[in-house]
């Protein structure tokens, strides 16, 4: 299945001689767009898995966002953030978590 526009398709590669490149299950994919951003950012799980915790951290590890979306999609504002790289950590109802980098432009 091809990756959606603006998304990355990840592959797991084995080192064995008969190796194949298998796509990472869609459950491990998280969309954060637009990225880089200057206004609003959408965080979305394309498989529809429910996000129960969304946290944002700056490069020094200070938390600037902590919400409980209880949905597979959340829109947040980055208008008040300084230019730089930030990190989003998403926690799912299943207990797993995924992190993504977010670039903020001015």
C-alpha positions, 0 to 999 in steps of 0.5 A, a space after each residue: 500500500 503506498 504512503 499517503 501524500 506527505 507521509 513516509 513509508 517505513 521498511 524493516 530490513 533484515 540482514 539475512 542473505 534472503 532478506 526482504 524489505 517488509 513495510 512497517 505495519 500501519 499501526 506504527 505510522 503517525 501523521 504530523 502535518 504540515 511539518 514544518 509548521 507555523 500555524 496549526 498542526 494536525 496529529 493523526 493516526 491513519 489507522 484510527 487508533 485512539 490517542 489518549 495522551 499527546 505531549 509536546 516538549 522543547 529541545 531542553 525537555 520542557 513540556 509545553 503541551 499535555 492533552 488527552 484527545 480521546 480521538 485518532 486526530 488532534 489539531 494544535 496551535 504552534 503560533 506561540 512557539 519560537 522557531 525551532 525543533 520540538 518533539 511530540 509524544 503520542 500515547 495510545 489506548 493500547 499502551 504503546 507510544 510514538 514520538 515525532 519531531 516537529 519543526 516550527 518556522 516563523 
